[in-house]
Amino acid sequence: MRSLMRTRLRLLTLACALVAAPVLAQDEASTFVFVVHGLRNDVGVVGGGIYADRDVWTHEGGQVATCHAPIHAGTARCVIRAPHPGTYAFAFLHDEDGDGRMRTDVFGLPQEGYGFGHDAHGGLGAPSFESAAYSLEAGQRLESVLNARYGLGL
């Protein structure tokens, strides 16, 4: 009987601790939603990533969080939960062949769709970190509509 009482008391104590503990609810998380339009087909996925550091901006593995979104009717919806509030730049790829990399031609020109936050353009390379970046506050849900580009996309 005492053992049963102790067990119930422990469970009650644990339940009270869980109720009282400050927990970041899912709707309080800082979240990006990137809606990508203008995809030329529904083949493959849109892979995207947010970067917190301009020194690794667009470098493979420099992302702090990523998404892989299916494509329907030329549109994909990439949802990324930021690890914490801050400033993040976004880049995406329409990975038609599923290899996780940008396919290029013999001259190095992109053969798959791509884009950046704020639809930023970078001429013959990626735009600056600052031009593709968003500031995200704690608990904020930020949605941005972007357009895919193919080729040079100038």
C-alpha positions in Angstrom: 0.0 0.0 0.0 2.8 2.4 0.9 4.6 1.6 -2.4 1.4 2.4 -4.3 1.1 5.7 -2.5 4.7 6.7 -3.1 4.3 5.9 -6.8 1.2 8.0 -7.0 2.9 10.9 -5.2 5.9 10.7 -7.6 3.6 10.8 -10.6 1.6 13.7 -9.2 4.9 15.6 -8.4 6.1 14.9 -12.0 2.8 16.0 -13.5 3.0 19.3 -11.5 6.6 19.9 -12.6 5.7 19.3 -16.2 2.7 21.7 -16.0 4.8 24.4 -14.3 7.9 24.0 -16.5 8.2 26.6 -19.3 8.0 24.7 -22.5 8.3 26.3 -26.0 5.1 25.2 -27.7 5.3 24.4 -31.4 3.3 27.5 -32.3 5.9 29.6 -30.3 8.8 28.3 -32.4 10.4 30.6 -34.9 9.4 29.3 -38.3 9.9 30.2 -41.9 7.5 29.3 -44.7 8.9 29.7 -48.2 6.4 29.3 -51.0 8.2 28.8 -54.3 6.3 29.5 -57.5 7.4 29.2 -61.1 8.8 25.7 -61.0 8.9 24.3 -64.5 7.6 20.9 -63.6 6.6 18.7 -60.7 9.6 16.4 -61.0 11.9 16.1 -58.0 11.7 18.3 -54.9 12.6 21.8 -53.8 15.5 21.6 -51.3 16.2 24.7 -49.3 18.3 25.9 -46.4 18.7 28.8 -44.0 22.2 30.2 -43.3 23.1 32.1 -40.2 26.6 33.0 -41.1 27.7 35.1 -44.2 31.1 33.3 -44.2 29.4 30.0 -45.2 26.5 31.5 -47.2 25.7 29.1 -50.0 28.5 26.7 -49.1 27.4 23.1 -48.9 26.9 22.1 -45.3 26.7 25.7 -44.1 23.0 25.6 -43.5 21.7 25.6 -40.0 18.3 24.0 -41.0 16.9 22.6 -44.3 13.7 21.6 -45.9 12.7 19.2 -48.8 9.3 20.0 -50.3 7.3 18.2 -52.9 6.1 20.1 -55.9 2.4 20.4 -57.0 1.3 22.4 -60.0 4.7 24.2 -60.2 4.6 25.3 -56.5 6.4 24.0 -53.4 6.0 25.0 -49.8 9.2 24.8 -47.7 8.8 25.0 -43.9 11.9 25.5 -41.8 12.0 25.8 -38.1 14.9 28.1 -37.1 17.1 26.9 -34.3 16.7 30.2 -32.5 15.7 33.8 -33.3 18.1 35.7 -35.5 19.0 36.7 -39.0 19.0 34.0 -41.7 19.5 34.0 -45.5 17.6 31.5 -47.6 18.6 29.6 -50.8 16.8 26.9 -52.7 17.2 24.4 -55.5 14.7 22.7 -57.7 16.4 19.3 -57.5 14.9 17.7 -60.6 17.2 14.7 -60.7 17.3 14.1 -56.9 21.1 14.2 -56.5 21.1 17.0 -54.0 23.3 19.2 -56.2 22.9 21.9 -58.8 23.2 20.4 -62.3 25.2 22.6 -64.6 26.2 22.6 -68.3 29.8 22.5 -69.6 30.1 26.2 -69.0 29.0 26.0 -65.4 25.5 27.5 -66.1 22.7 26.2 -63.9 20.4 23.6 -65.5 18.0 23.3 -62.5 15.9 26.0 -60.9 17.1 28.0 -58.0 16.4 31.1 -56.0 17.2 33.1 -52.9 15.3 35.0 -50.1 13.6 38.2 -51.2 14.0 36.9 -54.8 17.5 38.5 -54.6 19.7 38.4 -57.7 23.4 38.1 -57.7 24.5 38.6 -61.3 26.8 35.8 -62.1 26.9 34.4 -58.6 24.9 34.2 -55.5 23.5 37.5 -54.1 24.9 38.9 -50.9 23.9 37.3 -47.6 22.2 40.5 -46.5 20.1 40.8 -49.7 18.7 37.3 -49.1 18.3 37.5 -45.3 15.3 37.8 -43.0 15.2 38.7 -39.3 13.1 36.3 -37.3 12.0 36.9 -33.7 11.1 34.4 -31.0 7.7 32.8 -31.8 7.5 34.5 -35.2 6.1 32.8 -38.3 7.4 34.5 -41.4 6.1 33.6 -44.8 7.7 34.7 -48.1 6.7 34.0 -51.7 9.6 33.4 -54.0 10.1 32.7 -57.7 12.2 30.0 -59.2 14.8 31.0 -61.9 16.4 28.8 -64.5 19.6 29.4 -66.4 21.3 32.7 -65.6 18.0 34.1 -64.4 19.1 37.6 -64.9 
